[in-house]
């Protein structure tokens, strides 16, 4: 492990919040959450660090809280990366072997993966992850593990994820200025999938939709393998700004209204037209009266835009008929009441809310079973399970 006593720290640098999870991996592969920390994020826009100094202060605040809650001194973290700059592509790698009678080894597999990291990228872009899809030996399918087979030609299809070099370095620089070492960098949709999806869903075919503050992240899995990833800048902040502008509210009032489970709803048609919400807006002025049905219709319109993009990504991925487990929604946006029903009616797929609880050992503390922690918990899970794959270089 990168940290002592099987303890891993996940750091989610989001647009609206910075969250830290201190987790300990047990012998049975499950995790115990030792502590969490959270702070308001003021230096991040649409998933990218825009102001390093503000981000540093937010990281320090969240880390201090996590240290106090866990009684563990944090020195190293695994961080997430997101943003609309993230791209993905498919590529096939080929390795010609001198002796076709010798068995393929792990060294051969690592060789072909390492070669993918050498692919030429556009200026300013770098490879973040190289994820094997399927192997072939002398033209014949070899599944996801060709080790032990014989042949002269090893091929593999890869899902390659790229991002801005500057974005990755700004994350590292912020973490370093906060007095920490970034030992790994992980794509946030992969992290959220690790905590919010179970192996059966990934095998059956599923779309993970993580609605964060600045971005909505999508990851499509079939046959247990990630097939498609996408990130776009319509998410929680987009909804807040829509409320602010349409209802003429100050930002803090719009955000508080959105986060009220008694006011906000993803569906609006069942809300009586005469039901009124009272919102405290500007200091010194009387509260604003808002028709709840109209307000929730605005929420519904925003969600339709977000899930129109989700539907487009599903259609463009060529897996729309293989999603037997439907759609799993996580992240802060998943907390909007009636989200499950909205997604099912709008997309036609079965839907559920993805809680990051599948491998948590200390479920007696329900505070961890929240969609807002899906990414940070997933960062710790992935780092512990695949540490060498996520070391930052």
N, C-alpha and C positions, 0 to 999 in steps of 0.2 A: 504494500500500500504506500501511497505517496505521503500519508500522514500516520502518526503513531497509533498503535492499538486498533487498527482497522477503522479509524475515524476519518470520514471524508466530509468536506465542506463544499456545499453548492452555493454559488452566488449568482442570483438572477438580477441583472441590471436592466430593469424595465423602464418604460416611458413614464409611468406614473408612480412606480414604487421600486425600491431596492429590497430584495428579500434574501436572507441567509438561512440556510439549513445546516445544522451540525448533526450528522448521522453516524451511527456505529453499526457495522455489519456483523451479524452473529454467525455462528458456525453453520446454521441451517440455511443461510443465504438471505434471511429476512433482515430488516433494518429497524433499529430503535432510534427515534428522534430524540436527541439529547437537549436540543434547544433551537430556538428560532430568533431571528431579528428582522425588523422591517422599518423602513424609513421612506419618507416622501422623496421621489426622484425629481429633481429640478434641472438636471443637466443633460437629459436624454430626449431626443426628438425622433419619433417614428422608429424606435428601436436602436438608434445610433447615438453614440456619445457626441453631444454638440458643445458641451462646456465641461472641460476636464475638472476644473477646480470645484464646481458645484457637485459633480459626480463623485469626486473624492470625498467630500464632506458627507454625502449621503451614504457612501459605502462605509465610512468610519462609524457613522451613527448606527447603521444596521449591524455591523460586526460587533460593536461594543455591546449592544443589546443581546446578540446571540451568545457572546462570551459570558455575559452575566447570567443568562438563562441556563447555559450548559456547563458552566464552571470549566470551560476548556479554552485555552489560549489559541486563537486562530492565527496561523502564520501562512498557510497555503490554501488556495481555493481553486475549484473548477468553475469556470465562468461560462455563461451562455452567450451566444451571438445570434442576432436576428436582424431584421431590417429588410427593406424592399430591394436592397442591393444583392441579396442572396439569390443565386441562380443554381440550377441543376441541369445536368446533361447526361446522356448515356454514351458509353464508350466501350469498345471491345479491346481487350488486351490479349497478346499472343506471346507464348514462351516456347521456343523450340529447344527440345532436350536432345543431348548427344546420344544417350542410350535409351532406346524405347523399351528395353526389357527391365530396366530398373523402376522400382515403385516411385510414384510421385510422393514427395515429402512436404512437410510444413515449410521447409526452406524454399521449395519451388513456389508454393502459394504466396509466401511473403515476397518473393522475388517479383512476381507478376503484379502484386499490389503496389510494391515500391516503385515499379516502372510507371504506374499510373500517376504517382505523385510528381513525376518528371514531365508531365504533359505541359506544353507551352500554353500559357494563359494570356489573355488580353492585358495590356499594361495597366497596372494598378489593381489587378485581381490575383487571388491566390486560391489554391485548393484547400478546403477545410476538412472534407471527409471523402474517402474513397470506400464505397460500400459494395461488396460483391453481390451480384444477383444470381448468377448461375454459371457453373463451370462446364467445359466440354473437353473431352480427351479424344484426340484424333477424330474430331467431328461428332462424337457421340455425347449426348447429355450425361453429365456426371453430378447433377444436383448441386448442393451447396457445400460438398466436401469431397474433393477428388483424391485426397490422400489415400495411398495404398493401391491406386489403379496404375496400370502400365500404359505407356504410350510415348510417342515422340513429340506430340504437339499438345500443349495445354493452353486452352483459351478460356476467357471469362468475360461476361458482360458486367459492367460496373455502373453504379449510380454515383456520379461525381458531383459534389456540392462545392460551389465556389462563392467567394465574397470579396468585398473590398479589403485590400491589404491595410489601408488606412483605418478602416473601421475596427479591424482586429487589433491593430497596434494601439489605437486609442483606448480600447478596453484594457489592454495590458498596461498601458501607461497610467491609467486611472487607478488600477489595482496596485501598481508599484508605488505610486505617490501616496496611497493609503497605508503604506507600510506592509504590504502583503506580497506574496509571490503567486502568480498565476501559473499553475502547473498543467492546466488543461483547458482547452477551448472546445465547446460542444454546441452544435446547432440546436437551438431551443426546441423546435418541433420534435427532434429525436428524444430530447430529454422529457418533454411532456408525454410523449408516447410511452416512454419507459415506465412512467408512474401511473398513467391513467388508463392504459390498455393492458389486457391480459393476453397470454399467448394464443388462446383459442380465438379471440377476436382478430388478431393479426393473421392467423392461419385462414380463417373464414373469409377475410376481406373486409376492411374497415377504413373509414376516413376519420382521422383525428382533426378536429377544428379547435384550435386554441385561440380564443379571443382575448387578447391582452389589452394593454392600454394604448400603445401606438401601432401595433400590427396584429393582424390575424394570420396565424401560422397553420399550414395544412400539411398533413403527412398521410399518404395512402399506402396501406399494406395489403398484400395478398400472399398466400402461401407462406406466411411468416416472415416475409421480406419486404422492406420498404421499397416502393416502386416509384413514388412521385413526391416531390416536396415543392411548396410554394409559400411565399410570404407577401402580403400586400398591406398597404397603409390605411386600412379602414377597420377601426376597432373601437375600443371603449372611449377614447378621447374624441373620436369622430362623433359618437353619439352625444357626449357631453356638450360639444360645441354646437351641435344641431339644436339641442335643448336651449342652450344659452342664447343663440341667435333668434330662433323662432319665437321663444317666449319672453325675450328681452330681459333675461336674468343675468346677474353677475355670475362669474364662473363658479365660485364656491357654492352658490345656491343651486346652480344647475347640477353640479356634481352630487351634492347632498340629496337632491330630488331623485336623480338617477339611481342612487344607491339605497333608496327607501323601498323595501319590499312591499309596503302597504300602498305605495303610489304607482310603482313601475310594473309594467306587465308587457310581455312579448305579444300578447293578443289583445285586441281592443273591442271587438264586436260585441262581447258579452257585458261590457261595462256600461251601465246606465248613462244616458246622455246628460242627465241632470246632476251627476255626481261631481262635486267641486273639490279641488285641492287648494289648501291655503299655504302659500310659500312666503317665508320671510326673505325679502330681497335686499333692498337698499336700507341702510341704517337711517332711522329718523322718518322713514316713509311707511305708510300702512302696508300690510302683507298683500301679496298679489293673489288674486283668485284665478284659478286655472281649471278649465274643464278637463277632467281626468281622461275621458274618452279621446279627446283631441290630442292630449299629451301622449297617451299610449299609442295613438296612431302614428305619431312622430317616431317613437321607438320602433314600431313595426316597420316603418319605411326604411329606417337605418338598417335594421336587420335584414330586410329584403335585399338591400344593396350588398351587404356583406355576403349573404348566402347565394346571391346571383353569381358572385365571383367564385364561391365554392363550387357551385354547379358547373361553371365554365371550366374550372380546373379538373373536376371529375370527368367531364366530357372529353377534355383534351388529353387525359391520361390513358384513355382506352381501357379503363378498368371499371366503367360504370355498371357493367352487368356481372361483376364479380364481387360485389360488396355485400356479402350475405349478412355481415354483422352491422351494416348500416353506417351511421354517423355517430361519433362520440364527441361531445362538446365539452371543453374544459377551459381553464383560465378565468379571469375575473368576470368576463362577459357571460359565462355560463351560469352565473348566479342570478341573472334576470329571471323573475318568476315566469312560468309557462314557456320557458325556452324549449323544452323537449317537445311540447305540442306544436309550437311554431315550426320547428325544424322538420318535423314529420309531415305537417300539412304543406309546407312550402317546397320541400325537396322530394317527397314521396318515399323517402328511406326511413327505416326504423331508426330512432334516435334515443340516446340516453346521455346523462350527464356523467362525465368521467372524473371520479374522485381519486386522488393519489394514495390509495389505501391498500393496494394489492399485496404489497410486501412489507407493510409496516407492522412491527411486532407490538407496539404500545398503543393500540387503538382505544385504550381506556381514556386517552386524552383526545377528545373529539376536535380540539382546535386545529389539529394537523390535517384532519380530513376535509380540507377546503380546496376548491379548484384553484384558488389564487396561489397555492403552494405547489401546483403540479410541476412547474418548470424547475424550481429549485430542488425539490425532492428528486425529480428525475435526473438532474445533474449529478447528484450524489450516487444514485443507483447506477447510472451508466459508467461513471468514473470508477466505482468499485468493481463492476463486472468486467470492464474492458479498459483497464487503466492504461495499458501500453498504446492503445489505439488513439487515445485522446491527449497525449502529451503535446504541449505547445512547443513549436520550434520557431 
